[in-house]
Amino acid sequence: MKKIIKITESSLNRLFLVENREDQAREKSLQVIRDYFSRTMPWWDVDDVFEHEDNPNRLSSLDYMFKCFEEIFFHDPKLRSSQIMRLEPAFVRMAFDAGFQQGRNDSKRLNRIRNIIWQMYHMSKKSQEEARFISNIPIDVTFEKLNDIYGKQIDNDNSAETERINNTVYVANNNYRIIGPIDFDTARKYAEYSGDMEHASTKICYGMFHSTWEDYTDSDNYNVYVILKNGWNNLKPIHDDESKSGYDTYGLSMIFVIVDDDGGLAYCNTRWNHIARYNVGRSVDNALSREEISSLIGMNFMQTFH
C-alpha cells in the first residue's frame, strides 16, 4: 500500500510540474505577442475584442492569436508534456516574425517551424541524450539555429516520402473526385458544408473569409483543390469514432488541399476541421501527408496536384 501511495504522489508531482510549465510557457508566450505588436503596431490595442465571425466567444486579439497558434503548432496533447513546451515562447516569436496572423505570412517558414517542433518531439522520444539536449536549448534560440540542427533530417524525410510515392503503383479510387484548382467563391460553396455545418467557427476558415483565403494561399499564388467522396452531400456531421474523428466517414468525405508554388503540400484539412482529433504529427491544417493523400485517392500526389 505504501508503494502505491508513493507512486501516486510521484505522478501527481510530475503532473503539477507539467501544468506549471504550461502556465509559465503560456504567460511568456502571451507577453511575446504583446511585445511584438507593441513594437510593430503601437497604435493597436491587442486587449480589445477581435471582432470576427470566427471569434464567437469574443476573445481579445491577444488571446485569439495565441489560441490560433496553439491549435496549429501545439495541437497534439503529447507536445504539451514534452521538453519543447518550455520553448513555446520562442516558437511564438518565430511564427509571428514569419507573419502569422498578420494577413500576409511566409507559409513555407511556418510549416518548417511546425515540422521542427515535431522533429524535436520525435528526437526527444528517441533517446535520453536527445531529450537532455532539447532541455538545454536556450529560450532565445533562433529559427535559423533550429533549422541548422533539424532541417537536414526534415528534408531527408521529405525526399524519402517523394521517392516512396513515385515508386508506388496506384489504382485510382473511383469513390473520390477532385475539383480544382478552385477560386475563393467555389471554396466557400464547399466550406459551408464543413465543420458541424452550423457554426462559422467550425468551418474551414480560408473557405469562409476572403482575408484568410489570401493568407493561406499567399494571395492566390497557391492552388487549392477539394476532394469529394461520392455521397458527401448526404452525410450528417456525426462522429464514427471520437478518438480519430478527423478521419472518419464524414471527415474524409471532403478534403481541402493547398499546394504551394513549388508543388509542395502547404495545408490539408478534412471536413471536420477544428472539431476533430488527428493522428500523431498531424493537426487541423495538416491533417494528411502527401503520401496519405496519394493512398486515399489512388493517385500520385505530385502528378495530380500542381
C-alpha positions in Angstrom: 0.0 0.0 0.0 2.8 2.4 0.8 4.4 1.8 -2.5 1.2 2.5 -4.3 0.8 5.8 -2.5 4.4 6.8 -3.2 3.9 6.2 -6.9 0.6 8.1 -6.9 2.3 11.1 -5.2 5.2 11.0 -7.7 2.7 11.0 -10.5 0.9 14.0 -9.0 4.1 15.9 -8.6 5.0 15.3 -12.3 1.6 16.4 -13.3 1.9 19.5 -11.3 5.3 20.3 -12.8 3.9 19.8 -16.3 0.9 22.0 -15.7 3.1 24.7 -14.1 5.4 24.6 -17.1 2.4 25.0 -19.4 1.2 28.0 -17.4 4.6 29.6 -17.5 5.0 29.0 -21.2 1.6 30.4 -21.9 2.3 33.5 -19.8 5.6 34.1 -21.6 4.1 33.4 -25.0 1.4 36.0 -24.5 4.0 38.5 -23.5 6.0 37.7 -26.6 2.9 38.5 -28.7 2.1 41.7 -26.8 5.7 42.9 -27.1 5.8 42.1 -30.8 2.7 44.1 -31.7 3.5 47.0 -29.3 6.8 47.3 -31.3 5.4 46.8 -34.8 1.9 48.3 -34.4 2.0 50.5 -31.3 -1.5 52.0 -32.2 -3.2 48.6 -31.9 -4.5 47.5 -28.5 -4.3 43.7 -28.5 -6.5 43.6 -25.4 -9.5 44.8 -27.5 -12.0 42.2 -28.6 -11.2 40.7 -32.0 -14.4 41.3 -33.9 -14.8 38.5 -36.4 -17.3 35.7 -37.2 -14.6 33.2 -36.4 -14.4 34.5 -32.9 -17.8 33.8 -31.4 -16.5 33.8 -27.8 -15.3 37.4 -28.3 -11.7 36.7 -27.3 -9.3 39.6 -27.2 -7.0 39.9 -30.2 -4.2 38.7 -27.9 -6.0 35.5 -26.7 -7.4 34.8 -30.2 -3.9 34.9 -31.8 -2.5 32.7 -29.1 -5.4 30.2 -29.4 -4.8 30.0 -33.2 -1.1 29.5 -32.7 -1.6 26.6 -30.2 -4.1 24.9 -32.4 -1.7 24.9 -35.4 1.6 24.3 -33.7 0.8 22.5 -30.4 -2.5 20.9 -31.3 -1.4 17.3 -30.2 -1.6 16.8 -26.4 1.7 14.8 -26.5 3.5 18.0 -27.3 2.3 19.6 -24.2 4.2 17.3 -21.9 7.4 17.2 -23.9 10.6 19.2 -23.3 9.7 21.6 -26.1 6.8 23.0 -24.2 9.4 25.1 -22.4 10.4 26.6 -25.8 6.8 27.6 -26.8 7.6 31.3 -26.4 10.5 31.0 -28.8 8.2 29.3 -31.4 5.6 32.0 -30.9 8.2 34.7 -31.7 9.4 32.7 -34.8 5.8 32.3 -36.0 4.9 36.0 -35.7 8.2 37.0 -37.3 7.1 34.9 -40.2 3.8 36.9 -40.4 1.5 34.5 -38.6 -2.0 36.1 -38.1 -0.9 39.3 -39.9 -2.7 38.9 -43.2 0.4 38.0 -45.2 2.6 35.2 -44.0 5.5 33.1 -45.0 3.6 29.8 -45.1 6.7 27.8 -46.0 8.6 29.0 -43.0 5.5 28.5 -40.8 5.3 24.9 -42.0 9.0 24.5 -41.4 8.5 25.7 -37.8 5.8 23.1 -37.3 8.0 20.4 -38.8 10.9 21.4 -36.5 8.6 21.1 -33.4 7.6 17.6 -34.5 11.1 16.6 -35.3 12.2 17.7 -31.8 9.4 15.7 -30.3 10.4 12.5 -32.0 14.0 13.1 -31.2 13.2 13.6 -27.5 11.5 10.2 -27.5 14.4 8.5 -29.4 16.9 8.8 -26.5 17.5 10.4 -23.2 20.6 12.1 -24.6 18.4 13.8 -27.3 15.9 14.8 -24.6 18.6 16.4 -22.5 19.9 18.2 -25.5 16.5 19.7 -26.2 16.1 20.6 -22.5 19.2 22.7 -22.7 18.3 24.7 -25.8 18.2 28.4 -24.8 14.9 30.1 -24.6 16.0 32.8 -27.1 17.0 30.2 -29.8 16.5 31.4 -33.3 14.7 29.8 -36.2 18.0 29.7 -38.2 19.7 27.8 -35.4 17.0 25.2 -35.0 16.8 24.8 -38.8 20.5 24.1 -38.9 20.0 21.3 -36.4 16.8 19.7 -37.6 16.4 20.9 -41.2 18.5 18.3 -42.9 16.5 15.4 -41.4 13.2 17.1 -42.3 14.5 17.4 -45.9 15.7 13.8 -46.0 12.3 12.6 -44.7 10.5 14.7 -47.4 12.8 13.3 -50.1 12.1 9.7 -48.8 8.4 10.3 -49.0 8.7 11.6 -52.6 10.6 8.5 -53.5 8.1 6.2 -51.9 5.2 7.9 -53.7 7.0 7.8 -57.1 7.8 4.1 -56.6 4.2 3.1 -55.8 1.8 1.9 -58.5 -1.6 3.5 -57.7 -5.0 2.4 -58.8 -7.4 5.4 -58.8 -10.1 5.3 -56.2 -13.3 6.0 -58.1 -15.1 6.8 -54.9 -13.4 10.2 -55.0 -13.4 13.1 -57.5 -11.0 16.1 -57.4 -12.1 19.6 -58.2 -9.6 22.3 -58.8 -7.7 24.5 -58.8 -10.7 26.5 -57.4 -11.2 30.1 -56.5 -12.5 31.6 -53.3 -16.1 31.6 -54.3 -16.0 27.9 -55.2 -14.1 27.1 -52.0 -16.8 29.0 -50.0 -19.6 26.9 -51.6 -18.0 23.7 -50.2 -16.7 25.1 -47.0 -20.3 26.0 -46.0 -20.7 22.2 -45.6 -17.6 21.6 -43.4 -17.3 21.6 -39.6 -20.6 21.0 -38.0 -22.2 22.9 -40.8 -24.0 25.2 -38.3 -21.3 27.4 -36.7 -18.8 29.5 -38.7 -16.1 28.9 -36.2 -16.0 25.2 -37.0 -15.9 25.6 -40.8 -12.7 25.7 -42.9 -11.7 29.3 -42.4 -10.0 30.1 -45.7 -13.1 29.0 -47.5 -15.3 31.3 -45.4 -13.3 34.6 -45.1 -11.6 36.2 -48.1 -8.8 37.7 -45.9 -8.0 34.3 -44.5 -8.0 32.9 -48.1 -5.4 35.5 -49.1 -3.3 34.5 -46.1 -3.4 30.7 -46.7 -3.0 31.0 -50.5 -0.2 33.6 -50.4 -2.5 36.0 -52.2 -3.7 33.4 -54.8 -0.1 32.2 -55.6 -1.0 28.7 -54.2 -3.5 26.3 -55.8 -6.5 25.0 -53.8 -8.3 21.7 -54.5 -11.2 20.0 -52.9 -11.5 16.2 -52.9 -15.1 14.9 -52.6 -16.2 11.4 -51.8 -19.3 10.1 -53.6 -22.4 10.9 -51.5 -20.6 13.5 -49.4 -23.6 15.8 -49.6 -25.9 13.2 -47.9 -23.8 12.8 -44.8 -24.7 14.2 -41.4 -21.9 15.6 -39.1 -21.8 12.6 -36.8 -18.5 11.1 -35.4 -17.9 7.5 -36.2 -15.0 7.3 -33.7 -14.2 10.1 -31.3 -10.5 9.0 -30.9 -9.7 9.7 -34.6 -12.7 11.6 -35.8 -10.7 13.7 -38.3 -10.6 10.5 -40.5 -14.0 9.0 -40.1 -16.7 8.7 -42.8 -17.7 12.4 -42.5 -14.2 13.7 -42.1 -12.8 12.0 -45.2 -15.8 12.8 -47.3 -14.4 16.3 -48.1 -10.7 17.1 -48.1 -9.2 20.5 -48.9 -5.6 20.6 -50.3 -3.5 23.7 -50.8 -0.4 23.3 -52.9 2.4 25.9 -52.7 4.2 27.4 -55.7 6.9 24.7 -55.5 4.3 21.9 -55.7 4.6 21.0 -52.1 1.7 20.4 -49.7 1.1 23.7 -47.8 -2.1 22.8 -46.0 -4.6 19.9 -45.8 -7.9 19.9 -43.9 -10.5 17.2 -43.5 -14.2 18.0 -43.4 -14.4 18.1 -39.6 -11.8 20.9 -39.5 -11.3 22.1 -35.8 -13.8 19.8 -34.1 -11.8 16.5 -34.6 -8.8 14.6 -33.4 -5.9 13.8 -35.6 -3.0 11.3 -35.8 0.3 11.9 -34.1 2.3 14.5 -36.1 -0.9 15.9 -37.7 -3.1 18.8 -36.9 -6.2 20.6 -38.2 -4.3 22.3 -41.1 -2.0 19.4 -41.7 -4.4 16.5 -41.4 -2.9 14.3 -44.1 0.6 14.0 -45.7 1.2 13.8 -49.5 1.7 10.0 -49.1 -1.6 9.6 -47.2 -3.5 11.6 -49.8 -1.9 9.6 -52.6 -3.0 6.3 -50.9 -6.5 7.6 -50.3 -7.3 8.7 -53.8 -5.1 6.1 -55.5 -3.1 8.7 -57.4 0.4 10.1 -57.3 0.2 13.4 -55.4 2.9 15.2 -57.4 1.2 14.2 -60.7 -2.2 15.2 -59.5 -1.8 18.4 -57.7 0.3 21.3 -59.1 
